[in-house]
Amino acid sequence: MRATVTVTSRGLVTLPAKLRKVLGLKADDQLIAEATPEGLLLRPAVTLPVEIYSDRRIREFDEAEAELGRFLPKQIKQKSSKTRRR
């Protein structure tokens, strides 16, 4: 699909609704603009959410890990004693 778009004085380009729909683009999606020998290439950018851990969240991880540490040694001992009996 082809579409003619206009670049505003501020450098903004509006993609026609039909083109956005065909490409599955929605508000706030990010695109990578790249100059190629053939012209301008726009492609979807892959963005991943990032969580910045607060001190409280880090304590939650530490507590969960400690709880898991209390549980795992028992499970490992039980499995190793069962395999030794065979």
PDB file with one MODEL, atoms N, CA, C and O in Angstrom:
MODEL        1
ATOM      1  N   MET A   1       0.846  -1.173   0.000  1.00  0.00           N
ATOM      2  CA  MET A   1       0.000   0.000   0.000  1.00  0.00           C
ATOM      3  C   MET A   1       0.892   1.237   0.000  1.00  0.00           C
ATOM      4  O   MET A   1       1.900   1.291   0.706  1.00  0.00           O
ATOM      5  N   ARG A   2       0.515   2.212  -0.787  1.00  0.00           N
ATOM      6  CA  ARG A   2       1.261   3.469  -0.865  1.00  0.00           C
ATOM      7  C   ARG A   2       0.391   4.609  -0.368  1.00  0.00           C
ATOM      8  O   ARG A   2      -0.831   4.597  -0.510  1.00  0.00           O
ATOM      9  N   ALA A   3       1.050   5.579   0.211  1.00  0.00           N
ATOM     10  CA  ALA A   3       0.333   6.774   0.656  1.00  0.00           C
ATOM     11  C   ALA A   3       1.265   7.963   0.543  1.00  0.00           C
ATOM     12  O   ALA A   3       2.470   7.842   0.767  1.00  0.00           O
ATOM     13  N   THR A   4       0.709   9.105   0.196  1.00  0.00           N
ATOM     14  CA  THR A   4       1.482  10.342   0.158  1.00  0.00           C
ATOM     15  C   THR A   4       1.254  11.058   1.478  1.00  0.00           C
ATOM     16  O   THR A   4       0.115  11.253   1.903  1.00  0.00           O
ATOM     17  N   VAL A   5       2.344  11.446   2.120  1.00  0.00           N
ATOM     18  CA  VAL A   5       2.253  12.151   3.397  1.00  0.00           C
ATOM     19  C   VAL A   5       3.012  13.472   3.277  1.00  0.00           C
ATOM     20  O   VAL A   5       3.839  13.654   2.384  1.00  0.00           O
ATOM     21  N   THR A   6       2.715  14.376   4.189  1.00  0.00           N
ATOM     22  CA  THR A   6       3.360  15.688   4.183  1.00  0.00           C
ATOM     23  C   THR A   6       4.169  15.856   5.466  1.00  0.00           C
ATOM     24  O   THR A   6       3.731  15.458   6.546  1.00  0.00           O
ATOM     25  N   VAL A   7       5.331  16.441   5.336  1.00  0.00           N
ATOM     26  CA  VAL A   7       6.154  16.758   6.491  1.00  0.00           C
ATOM     27  C   VAL A   7       5.850  18.202   6.879  1.00  0.00           C
ATOM     28  O   VAL A   7       5.967  19.101   6.047  1.00  0.00           O
ATOM     29  N   THR A   8       5.462  18.433   8.128  1.00  0.00           N
ATOM     30  CA  THR A   8       5.157  19.791   8.583  1.00  0.00           C
ATOM     31  C   THR A   8       6.446  20.556   8.862  1.00  0.00           C
ATOM     32  O   THR A   8       7.535  19.983   8.822  1.00  0.00           O
ATOM     33  N   SER A   9       6.321  21.823   9.137  1.00  0.00           N
ATOM     34  CA  SER A   9       7.501  22.642   9.449  1.00  0.00           C
ATOM     35  C   SER A   9       8.188  22.171  10.730  1.00  0.00           C
ATOM     36  O   SER A   9       9.373  22.430  10.935  1.00  0.00           O
ATOM     37  N   ARG A  10       7.447  21.486  11.580  1.00  0.00           N
ATOM     38  CA  ARG A  10       8.034  20.938  12.808  1.00  0.00           C
ATOM     39  C   ARG A  10       8.591  19.529  12.596  1.00  0.00           C
ATOM     40  O   ARG A  10       9.106  18.924  13.537  1.00  0.00           O
ATOM     41  N   GLY A  11       8.495  19.004  11.380  1.00  0.00           N
ATOM     42  CA  GLY A  11       9.033  17.682  11.076  1.00  0.00           C
ATOM     43  C   GLY A  11       8.054  16.545  11.352  1.00  0.00           C
ATOM     44  O   GLY A  11       8.444  15.378  11.334  1.00  0.00           O
ATOM     45  N   LEU A  12       6.798  16.867  11.605  1.00  0.00           N
ATOM     46  CA  LEU A  12       5.804  15.838  11.887  1.00  0.00           C
ATOM     47  C   LEU A  12       5.237  15.250  10.612  1.00  0.00           C
ATOM     48  O   LEU A  12       5.023  15.958   9.628  1.00  0.00           O
ATOM     49  N   VAL A  13       4.995  13.947  10.635  1.00  0.00           N
ATOM     50  CA  VAL A  13       4.387  13.246   9.512  1.00  0.00           C
ATOM     51  C   VAL A  13       3.178  12.501  10.061  1.00  0.00           C
ATOM     52  O   VAL A  13       3.273  11.825  11.085  1.00  0.00           O
ATOM     53  N   THR A  14       2.046  12.624   9.385  1.00  0.00           N
ATOM     54  CA  THR A  14       0.853  11.885   9.795  1.00  0.00           C
ATOM     55  C   THR A  14       0.656  10.731   8.830  1.00  0.00           C
ATOM     56  O   THR A  14       0.569  10.926   7.618  1.00  0.00           O
ATOM     57  N   LEU A  15       0.588   9.526   9.382  1.00  0.00           N
ATOM     58  CA  LEU A  15       0.322   8.359   8.547  1.00  0.00           C
ATOM     59  C   LEU A  15      -1.187   8.212   8.405  1.00  0.00           C
ATOM     60  O   LEU A  15      -1.908   8.271   9.402  1.00  0.00           O
ATOM     61  N   PRO A  16      -1.677   8.021   7.182  1.00  0.00           N
ATOM     62  CA  PRO A  16      -3.118   7.865   6.994  1.00  0.00           C
ATOM     63  C   PRO A  16      -3.675   6.678   7.785  1.00  0.00           C
ATOM     64  O   PRO A  16      -2.990   5.678   7.994  1.00  0.00           O
ATOM     65  N   ALA A  17      -4.925   6.811   8.218  1.00  0.00           N
ATOM     66  CA  ALA A  17      -5.571   5.792   9.045  1.00  0.00           C
ATOM     67  C   ALA A  17      -5.548   4.410   8.394  1.00  0.00           C
ATOM     68  O   ALA A  17      -5.298   3.413   9.071  1.00  0.00           O
ATOM     69  N   LYS A  18      -5.807   4.341   7.090  1.00  0.00           N
ATOM     70  CA  LYS A  18      -5.805   3.040   6.402  1.00  0.00           C
ATOM     71  C   LYS A  18      -4.439   2.373   6.499  1.00  0.00           C
ATOM     72  O   LYS A  18      -4.348   1.166   6.722  1.00  0.00           O
ATOM     73  N   LEU A  19      -3.394   3.146   6.336  1.00  0.00           N
ATOM     74  CA  LEU A  19      -2.032   2.618   6.417  1.00  0.00           C
ATOM     75  C   LEU A  19      -1.731   2.145   7.835  1.00  0.00           C
ATOM     76  O   LEU A  19      -1.164   1.069   8.028  1.00  0.00           O
ATOM     77  N   ARG A  20      -2.113   2.950   8.828  1.00  0.00           N
ATOM     78  CA  ARG A  20      -1.891   2.541  10.226  1.00  0.00           C
ATOM     79  C   ARG A  20      -2.638   1.251  10.534  1.00  0.00           C
ATOM     80  O   ARG A  20      -2.120   0.374  11.225  1.00  0.00           O
ATOM     81  N   LYS A  21      -3.850   1.142  10.020  1.00  0.00           N
ATOM     82  CA  LYS A  21      -4.654  -0.059  10.282  1.00  0.00           C
ATOM     83  C   LYS A  21      -4.018  -1.292   9.645  1.00  0.00           C
ATOM     84  O   LYS A  21      -3.910  -2.338  10.284  1.00  0.00           O
ATOM     85  N   VAL A  22      -3.596  -1.168   8.386  1.00  0.00           N
ATOM     86  CA  VAL A  22      -2.961  -2.287   7.677  1.00  0.00           C
ATOM     87  C   VAL A  22      -1.701  -2.744   8.413  1.00  0.00           C
ATOM     88  O   VAL A  22      -1.414  -3.939   8.490  1.00  0.00           O
ATOM     89  N   LEU A  23      -0.958  -1.783   8.948  1.00  0.00           N
ATOM     90  CA  LEU A  23       0.302  -2.102   9.634  1.00  0.00           C
ATOM     91  C   LEU A  23       0.110  -2.433  11.111  1.00  0.00           C
ATOM     92  O   LEU A  23       1.057  -2.842  11.783  1.00  0.00           O
ATOM     93  N   GLY A  24      -1.106  -2.258  11.618  1.00  0.00           N
ATOM     94  CA  GLY A  24      -1.363  -2.549  13.026  1.00  0.00           C
ATOM     95  C   GLY A  24      -0.747  -1.530  13.964  1.00  0.00           C
ATOM     96  O   GLY A  24      -0.424  -1.858  15.106  1.00  0.00           O
ATOM     97  N   LEU A  25      -0.579  -0.297  13.501  1.00  0.00           N
ATOM     98  CA  LEU A  25       0.014   0.753  14.333  1.00  0.00           C
ATOM     99  C   LEU A  25      -1.073   1.471  15.115  1.00  0.00           C
ATOM    100  O   LEU A  25      -2.163   1.721  14.602  1.00  0.00           O
ATOM    101  N   LYS A  26      -0.764   1.798  16.357  1.00  0.00           N
ATOM    102  CA  LYS A  26      -1.719   2.535  17.177  1.00  0.00           C
ATOM    103  C   LYS A  26      -1.008   3.689  17.875  1.00  0.00           C
ATOM    104  O   LYS A  26       0.214   3.814  17.799  1.00  0.00           O
ATOM    105  N   ALA A  27      -1.775   4.519  18.547  1.00  0.00           N
ATOM    106  CA  ALA A  27      -1.211   5.689  19.228  1.00  0.00           C
ATOM    107  C   ALA A  27      -0.072   5.285  20.154  1.00  0.00           C
ATOM    108  O   ALA A  27      -0.153   4.267  20.840  1.00  0.00           O
ATOM    109  N   ASP A  28       0.957   6.060  20.171  1.00  0.00           N
ATOM    110  CA  ASP A  28       2.145   5.890  21.019  1.00  0.00           C
ATOM    111  C   ASP A  28       3.057   4.740  20.604  1.00  0.00           C
ATOM    112  O   ASP A  28       4.048   4.482  21.286  1.00  0.00           O
ATOM    113  N   ASP A  29       2.757   4.038  19.503  1.00  0.00           N
ATOM    114  CA  ASP A  29       3.711   3.054  18.992  1.00  0.00           C
ATOM    115  C   ASP A  29       4.956   3.819  18.532  1.00  0.00           C
ATOM    116  O   ASP A  29       4.862   4.954  18.064  1.00  0.00           O
ATOM    117  N   GLN A  30       6.092   3.199  18.668  1.00  0.00           N
ATOM    118  CA  GLN A  30       7.337   3.838  18.243  1.00  0.00           C
ATOM    119  C   GLN A  30       7.833   3.191  16.961  1.00  0.00           C
ATOM    120  O   GLN A  30       7.708   1.982  16.764  1.00  0.00           O
ATOM    121  N   LEU A  31       8.399   4.021  16.094  1.00  0.00           N
ATOM    122  CA  LEU A  31       8.960   3.560  14.833  1.00  0.00           C
ATOM    123  C   LEU A  31      10.428   3.951  14.775  1.00  0.00           C
ATOM    124  O   LEU A  31      10.852   4.934  15.382  1.00  0.00           O
ATOM    125  N   ILE A  32      11.182   3.171  14.041  1.00  0.00           N
ATOM    126  CA  ILE A  32      12.576   3.519  13.760  1.00  0.00           C
ATOM    127  C   ILE A  32      12.601   4.089  12.346  1.00  0.00           C
ATOM    128  O   ILE A  32      12.133   3.443  11.410  1.00  0.00           O
ATOM    129  N   ALA A  33      13.136   5.275  12.188  1.00  0.00           N
ATOM    130  CA  ALA A  33      13.281   5.909  10.877  1.00  0.00           C
ATOM    131  C   ALA A  33      14.722   5.729  10.435  1.00  0.00           C
ATOM    132  O   ALA A  33      15.654   6.057  11.169  1.00  0.00           O
ATOM    133  N   GLU A  34      14.897   5.203   9.226  1.00  0.00           N
ATOM    134  CA  GLU A  34      16.239   4.910   8.738  1.00  0.00           C
ATOM    135  C   GLU A  34      16.379   5.391   7.296  1.00  0.00           C
ATOM    136  O   GLU A  34      15.504   5.145   6.465  1.00  0.00           O
ATOM    137  N   ALA A  35      17.471   6.069   7.010  1.00  0.00           N
ATOM    138  CA  ALA A  35      17.760   6.482   5.645  1.00  0.00           C
ATOM    139  C   ALA A  35      18.409   5.306   4.923  1.00  0.00           C
ATOM    140  O   ALA A  35      19.398   4.749   5.400  1.00  0.00           O
ATOM    141  N   THR A  36      17.854   4.930   3.775  1.00  0.00           N
ATOM    142  CA  THR A  36      18.401   3.836   2.968  1.00  0.00           C
ATOM    143  C   THR A  36      18.678   4.372   1.570  1.00  0.00           C
ATOM    144  O   THR A  36      18.219   5.464   1.235  1.00  0.00           O
ATOM    145  N   PRO A  37      19.411   3.638   0.750  1.00  0.00           N
ATOM    146  CA  PRO A  37      19.644   4.095  -0.626  1.00  0.00           C
ATOM    147  C   PRO A  37      18.338   4.310  -1.406  1.00  0.00           C
ATOM    148  O   PRO A  37      18.281   5.133  -2.319  1.00  0.00           O
ATOM    149  N   GLU A  38      17.299   3.563  -1.036  1.00  0.00           N
ATOM    150  CA  GLU A  38      16.007   3.698  -1.722  1.00  0.00           C
ATOM    151  C   GLU A  38      15.177   4.840  -1.181  1.00  0.00           C
ATOM    152  O   GLU A  38      14.222   5.260  -1.836  1.00  0.00           O
ATOM    153  N   GLY A  39      15.508   5.364   0.001  1.00  0.00           N
ATOM    154  CA  GLY A  39      14.736   6.448   0.611  1.00  0.00           C
ATOM    155  C   GLY A  39      14.567   6.236   2.092  1.00  0.00           C
ATOM    156  O   GLY A  39      15.453   5.701   2.759  1.00  0.00           O
ATOM    157  N   LEU A  40      13.428   6.653   2.608  1.00  0.00           N
ATOM    158  CA  LEU A  40      13.149   6.578   4.037  1.00  0.00           C
ATOM    159  C   LEU A  40      12.462   5.252   4.368  1.00  0.00           C
ATOM    160  O   LEU A  40      11.491   4.868   3.717  1.00  0.00           O
ATOM    161  N   LEU A  41      12.965   4.572   5.366  1.00  0.00           N
ATOM    162  CA  LEU A  41      12.376   3.324   5.826  1.00  0.00           C
ATOM    163  C   LEU A  41      11.861   3.539   7.243  1.00  0.00           C
ATOM    164  O   LEU A  41      12.611   3.961   8.123  1.00  0.00           O
ATOM    165  N   LEU A  42      10.585   3.250   7.464  1.00  0.00           N
ATOM    166  CA  LEU A  42       9.998   3.282   8.811  1.00  0.00           C
ATOM    167  C   LEU A  42       9.668   1.855   9.187  1.00  0.00           C
ATOM    168  O   LEU A  42       9.035   1.131   8.418  1.00  0.00           O
ATOM    169  N   ARG A  43      10.098   1.452  10.367  1.00  0.00           N
ATOM    170  CA  ARG A  43       9.758   0.109  10.837  1.00  0.00           C
ATOM    171  C   ARG A  43       9.465   0.159  12.326  1.00  0.00           C
ATOM    172  O   ARG A  43       9.986   1.017  13.039  1.00  0.00           O
ATOM    173  N   PRO A  44       8.629  -0.763  12.797  1.00  0.00           N
ATOM    174  CA  PRO A  44       8.279  -0.766  14.222  1.00  0.00           C
ATOM    175  C   PRO A  44       9.513  -0.965  15.097  1.00  0.00           C
ATOM    176  O   PRO A  44      10.404  -1.748  14.768  1.00  0.00           O
ATOM    177  N   ALA A  45       9.549  -0.252  16.200  1.00  0.00           N
ATOM    178  CA  ALA A  45      10.633  -0.411  17.176  1.00  0.00           C
ATOM    179  C   ALA A  45      10.176  -1.400  18.231  1.00  0.00           C
ATOM    180  O   ALA A  45       9.026  -1.365  18.669  1.00  0.00           O
ATOM    181  N   VAL A  46      11.065  -2.270  18.634  1.00  0.00           N
ATOM    182  CA  VAL A  46      10.755  -3.198  19.714  1.00  0.00           C
ATOM    183  C   VAL A  46      11.108  -2.503  21.016  1.00  0.00           C
ATOM    184  O   VAL A  46      12.265  -2.151  21.247  1.00  0.00           O
ATOM    185  N   THR A  47      10.123  -2.309  21.857  1.00  0.00           N
ATOM    186  CA  THR A  47      10.374  -1.677  23.151  1.00  0.00           C
ATOM    187  C   THR A  47       9.935  -2.624  24.244  1.00  0.00           C
ATOM    188  O   THR A  47       8.903  -3.286  24.135  1.00  0.00           O
ATOM    189  N   LEU A  48      10.713  -2.681  25.281  1.00  0.00           N
ATOM    190  CA  LEU A  48      10.416  -3.553  26.413  1.00  0.00           C
ATOM    191  C   LEU A  48      10.274  -2.706  27.671  1.00  0.00           C
ATOM    192  O   LEU A  48      11.050  -1.777  27.893  1.00  0.00           O
ATOM    193  N   PRO A  49       9.288  -3.027  28.487  1.00  0.00           N
ATOM    194  CA  PRO A  49       9.143  -2.267  29.727  1.00  0.00           C
ATOM    195  C   PRO A  49      10.310  -2.544  30.668  1.00  0.00           C
ATOM    196  O   PRO A  49      10.840  -3.654  30.708  1.00  0.00           O
ATOM    197  N   VAL A  50      10.692  -1.549  31.404  1.00  0.00           N
ATOM    198  CA  VAL A  50      11.791  -1.678  32.360  1.00  0.00           C
ATOM    199  C   VAL A  50      11.246  -1.340  33.739  1.00  0.00           C
ATOM    200  O   VAL A  50      10.569  -0.330  33.925  1.00  0.00           O
ATOM    201  N   GLU A  51      11.552  -2.199  34.698  1.00  0.00           N
ATOM    202  CA  GLU A  51      11.141  -1.926  36.069  1.00  0.00           C
ATOM    203  C   GLU A  51      12.372  -1.500  36.850  1.00  0.00           C
ATOM    204  O   GLU A  51      13.374  -2.214  36.883  1.00  0.00           O
ATOM    205  N   ILE A  52      12.293  -0.343  37.472  1.00  0.00           N
ATOM    206  CA  ILE A  52      13.376   0.113  38.327  1.00  0.00           C
ATOM    207  C   ILE A  52      12.984  -0.289  39.742  1.00  0.00           C
ATOM    208  O   ILE A  52      11.953   0.138  40.262  1.00  0.00           O
ATOM    209  N   TYR A  53      13.818  -1.109  40.350  1.00  0.00           N
ATOM    210  CA  TYR A  53      13.481  -1.691  41.640  1.00  0.00           C
ATOM    211  C   TYR A  53      13.708  -0.714  42.782  1.00  0.00           C
ATOM    212  O   TYR A  53      14.800  -0.171  42.948  1.00  0.00           O
ATOM    213  N   SER A  54      12.670  -0.504  43.557  1.00  0.00           N
ATOM    214  CA  SER A  54      12.783   0.310  44.762  1.00  0.00           C
ATOM    215  C   SER A  54      13.416  -0.554  45.854  1.00  0.00           C
ATOM    216  O   SER A  54      13.520  -1.772  45.705  1.00  0.00           O
ATOM    217  N   ASP A  55      13.837   0.077  46.947  1.00  0.00           N
ATOM    218  CA  ASP A  55      14.399  -0.684  48.063  1.00  0.00           C
ATOM    219  C   ASP A  55      13.367  -1.678  48.593  1.00  0.00           C
ATOM    220  O   ASP A  55      13.713  -2.800  48.963  1.00  0.00           O
ATOM    221  N   ARG A  56      12.113  -1.268  48.627  1.00  0.00           N
ATOM    222  CA  ARG A  56      11.041  -2.155  49.106  1.00  0.00           C
ATOM    223  C   ARG A  56      10.928  -3.392  48.207  1.00  0.00           C
ATOM    224  O   ARG A  56      10.799  -4.510  48.706  1.00  0.00           O
ATOM    225  N   ARG A  57      10.977  -3.191  46.873  1.00  0.00           N
ATOM    226  CA  ARG A  57      10.860  -4.316  45.934  1.00  0.00           C
ATOM    227  C   ARG A  57      12.055  -5.247  46.067  1.00  0.00           C
ATOM    228  O   ARG A  57      11.902  -6.465  45.970  1.00  0.00           O
ATOM    229  N   ILE A  58      13.233  -4.698  46.286  1.00  0.00           N
ATOM    230  CA  ILE A  58      14.434  -5.524  46.464  1.00  0.00           C
ATOM    231  C   ILE A  58      14.284  -6.379  47.724  1.00  0.00           C
ATOM    232  O   ILE A  58      14.649  -7.555  47.723  1.00  0.00           O
ATOM    233  N   ARG A  59      13.746  -5.789  48.806  1.00  0.00           N
ATOM    234  CA  ARG A  59      13.507  -6.572  50.032  1.00  0.00           C
ATOM    235  C   ARG A  59      12.527  -7.709  49.768  1.00  0.00           C
ATOM    236  O   ARG A  59      12.694  -8.810  50.294  1.00  0.00           O
ATOM    237  N   GLU A  60      11.495  -7.444  48.948  1.00  0.00           N
ATOM    238  CA  GLU A  60      10.543  -8.507  48.607  1.00  0.00           C
ATOM    239  C   GLU A  60      11.245  -9.658  47.897  1.00  0.00           C
ATOM    240  O   GLU A  60      10.976 -10.823  48.190  1.00  0.00           O
ATOM    241  N   PHE A  61      12.142  -9.341  46.967  1.00  0.00           N
ATOM    242  CA  PHE A  61      12.907 -10.388  46.280  1.00  0.00           C
ATOM    243  C   PHE A  61      13.761 -11.168  47.278  1.00  0.00           C
ATOM    244  O   PHE A  61      13.807 -12.398  47.241  1.00  0.00           O
ATOM    245  N   ASP A  62      14.441 -10.436  48.175  1.00  0.00           N
ATOM    246  CA  ASP A  62      15.298 -11.090  49.157  1.00  0.00           C
ATOM    247  C   ASP A  62      14.499 -12.022  50.059  1.00  0.00           C
ATOM    248  O   ASP A  62      14.939 -13.133  50.354  1.00  0.00           O
ATOM    249  N   GLU A  63      13.328 -11.574  50.497  1.00  0.00           N
ATOM    250  CA  GLU A  63      12.480 -12.397  51.354  1.00  0.00           C
ATOM    251  C   GLU A  63      12.001 -13.648  50.621  1.00  0.00           C
ATOM    252  O   GLU A  63      12.002 -14.741  51.188  1.00  0.00           O
ATOM    253  N   ALA A  64      11.594 -13.489  49.368  1.00  0.00           N
ATOM    254  CA  ALA A  64      11.133 -14.633  48.574  1.00  0.00           C
ATOM    255  C   ALA A  64      12.267 -15.628  48.354  1.00  0.00           C
ATOM    256  O   ALA A  64      12.058 -16.840  48.404  1.00  0.00           O
ATOM    257  N   GLU A  65      13.461 -15.111  48.113  1.00  0.00           N
ATOM    258  CA  GLU A  65      14.613 -15.987  47.909  1.00  0.00           C
ATOM    259  C   GLU A  65      14.971 -16.734  49.193  1.00  0.00           C
ATOM    260  O   GLU A  65      15.314 -17.915  49.149  1.00  0.00           O
ATOM    261  N   ALA A  66      14.893 -16.054  50.329  1.00  0.00           N
ATOM    262  CA  ALA A  66      15.176 -16.698  51.612  1.00  0.00           C
ATOM    263  C   ALA A  66      14.158 -17.806  51.889  1.00  0.00           C
ATOM    264  O   ALA A  66      14.519 -18.888  52.353  1.00  0.00           O
ATOM    265  N   GLU A  67      12.895 -17.529  51.604  1.00  0.00           N
ATOM    266  CA  GLU A  67      11.849 -18.536  51.813  1.00  0.00           C
ATOM    267  C   GLU A  67      12.091 -19.743  50.906  1.00  0.00           C
ATOM    268  O   GLU A  67      11.938 -20.887  51.335  1.00  0.00           O
ATOM    269  N   LEU A  68      12.459 -19.492  49.684  1.00  0.00           N
ATOM    270  CA  LEU A  68      12.757 -20.568  48.755  1.00  0.00           C
ATOM    271  C   LEU A  68      13.975 -21.352  49.242  1.00  0.00           C
ATOM    272  O   LEU A  68      14.013 -22.577  49.119  1.00  0.00           O
ATOM    273  N   GLY A  69      14.961 -20.662  49.787  1.00  0.00           N
ATOM    274  CA  GLY A  69      16.154 -21.316  50.306  1.00  0.00           C
ATOM    275  C   GLY A  69      15.844 -22.242  51.469  1.00  0.00           C
ATOM    276  O   GLY A  69      16.501 -23.269  51.635  1.00  0.00           O
ATOM    277  N   ARG A  70      14.846 -21.891  52.277  1.00  0.00           N
ATOM    278  CA  ARG A  70      14.454 -22.780  53.383  1.00  0.00           C
ATOM    279  C   ARG A  70      13.746 -24.021  52.868  1.00  0.00           C
ATOM    280  O   ARG A  70      13.834 -25.081  53.487  1.00  0.00           O
ATOM    281  N   PHE A  71      13.054 -23.910  51.757  1.00  0.00           N
ATOM    282  CA  PHE A  71      12.281 -25.002  51.204  1.00  0.00           C
ATOM    283  C   PHE A  71      13.142 -25.948  50.366  1.00  0.00           C
ATOM    284  O   PHE A  71      13.010 -27.167  50.475  1.00  0.00           O
ATOM    285  N   LEU A  72      14.020 -25.394  49.536  1.00  0.00           N
ATOM    286  CA  LEU A  72      14.785 -26.203  48.595  1.00  0.00           C
ATOM    287  C   LEU A  72      15.708 -27.234  49.240  1.00  0.00           C
ATOM    288  O   LEU A  72      15.736 -28.374  48.776  1.00  0.00           O
ATOM    289  N   PRO A  73      16.454 -26.902  50.271  1.00  0.00           N
ATOM    290  CA  PRO A  73      17.349 -27.922  50.838  1.00  0.00           C
ATOM    291  C   PRO A  73      16.587 -29.177  51.268  1.00  0.00           C
ATOM    292  O   PRO A  73      17.095 -30.286  51.100  1.00  0.00           O
ATOM    293  N   LYS A  74      15.395 -29.027  51.810  1.00  0.00           N
ATOM    294  CA  LYS A  74      14.595 -30.183  52.209  1.00  0.00           C
ATOM    295  C   LYS A  74      14.250 -31.031  50.994  1.00  0.00           C
ATOM    296  O   LYS A  74      14.352 -32.257  51.047  1.00  0.00           O
ATOM    297  N   GLN A  75      13.850 -30.408  49.924  1.00  0.00           N
ATOM    298  CA  GLN A  75      13.480 -31.135  48.713  1.00  0.00           C
ATOM    299  C   GLN A  75      14.691 -31.855  48.120  1.00  0.00           C
ATOM    300  O   GLN A  75      14.575 -32.993  47.664  1.00  0.00           O
ATOM    301  N   ILE A  76      15.829 -31.209  48.125  1.00  0.00           N
ATOM    302  CA  ILE A  76      17.038 -31.816  47.569  1.00  0.00           C
ATOM    303  C   ILE A  76      17.449 -33.017  48.405  1.00  0.00           C
ATOM    304  O   ILE A  76      17.816 -34.055  47.856  1.00  0.00           O
ATOM    305  N   LYS A  77      17.391 -32.890  49.731  1.00  0.00           N
ATOM    306  CA  LYS A  77      17.751 -34.011  50.611  1.00  0.00           C
ATOM    307  C   LYS A  77      16.811 -35.179  50.410  1.00  0.00           C
ATOM    308  O   LYS A  77      17.259 -36.324  50.362  1.00  0.00           O
ATOM    309  N   GLN A  78      15.510 -34.920  50.289  1.00  0.00           N
ATOM    310  CA  GLN A  78      14.533 -35.984  50.089  1.00  0.00           C
ATOM    311  C   GLN A  78      14.792 -36.705  48.774  1.00  0.00           C
ATOM    312  O   GLN A  78      14.729 -37.933  48.725  1.00  0.00           O
ATOM    313  N   LYS A  79      15.078 -35.971  47.718  1.00  0.00           N
ATOM    314  CA  LYS A  79      15.337 -36.601  46.410  1.00  0.00           C
ATOM    315  C   LYS A  79      16.614 -37.434  46.451  1.00  0.00           C
ATOM    316  O   LYS A  79      16.646 -38.542  45.914  1.00  0.00           O
ATOM    317  N   SER A  80      17.666 -36.915  47.083  1.00  0.00           N
ATOM    318  CA  SER A  80      18.932 -37.657  47.096  1.00  0.00           C
ATOM    319  C   SER A  80      18.822 -38.919  47.944  1.00  0.00           C
ATOM    320  O   SER A  80      19.438 -39.932  47.610  1.00  0.00           O
ATOM    321  N   SER A  81      18.059 -38.886  49.028  1.00  0.00           N
ATOM    322  CA  SER A  81      17.895 -40.086  49.846  1.00  0.00           C
ATOM    323  C   SER A  81      17.058 -41.135  49.110  1.00  0.00           C
ATOM    324  O   SER A  81      17.286 -42.331  49.292  1.00  0.00           O
ATOM    325  N   LYS A  82      16.110 -40.725  48.297  1.00  0.00           N
ATOM    326  CA  LYS A  82      15.314 -41.676  47.522  1.00  0.00           C
ATOM    327  C   LYS A  82      16.164 -42.337  46.448  1.00  0.00           C
ATOM    328  O   LYS A  82      16.025 -43.537  46.210  1.00  0.00           O
ATOM    329  N   THR A  83      17.035 -41.588  45.799  1.00  0.00           N
ATOM    330  CA  THR A  83      17.864 -42.172  44.735  1.00  0.00           C
ATOM    331  C   THR A  83      18.927 -43.097  45.324  1.00  0.00           C
ATOM    332  O   THR A  83      19.352 -44.032  44.646  1.00  0.00           O
ATOM    333  N   ARG A  84      19.369 -42.871  46.556  1.00  0.00           N
ATOM    334  CA  ARG A  84      20.381 -43.730  47.170  1.00  0.00           C
ATOM    335  C   ARG A  84      19.785 -45.096  47.531  1.00  0.00           C
ATOM    336  O   ARG A  84      20.493 -46.103  47.513  1.00  0.00           O
ATOM    337  N   ARG A  85      18.500 -45.134  47.855  1.00  0.00           N
ATOM    338  CA  ARG A  85      17.851 -46.389  48.253  1.00  0.00           C
ATOM    339  C   ARG A  85      17.753 -47.352  47.092  1.00  0.00           C
ATOM    340  O   ARG A  85      17.694 -48.561  47.320  1.00  0.00           O
ATOM    341  N   ARG A  86      17.733 -46.891  45.892  1.00  0.00           N
ATOM    342  CA  ARG A  86      17.518 -47.771  44.722  1.00  0.00           C
ATOM    343  C   ARG A  86      18.695 -48.601  44.414  1.00  0.00           C
ATOM    344  O   ARG A  86      18.666 -49.386  43.466  1.00  0.00           O
TER     345      ARG A  86
ENDMDL
END
